[in-house]
Amino acid sequence: MDKIKGQKELWEDQHKRREEESREIEGTPNLFALQCIKLLHRDGTIVEIGAANGRDA
């Protein structure tokens, strides 16, 4: 019988599977970012809060 995985192991496996995908899109703005950039002042300041790959969610 297979062992039932705990939450930590499940998330570690998920991040391993998506690691290559994350590298491929790193530095590429998503659609939301492209839409928001139009609303920002060129010399403005951006405060990033809580953006990450979800490991601490």
Secondary structure, DSSP 8 states (H G I E B T S, - for coil): ------HHHHHHHHHHHHHHHHHHHTT---HHHHHHHTTS-TT------S-SSSTT-
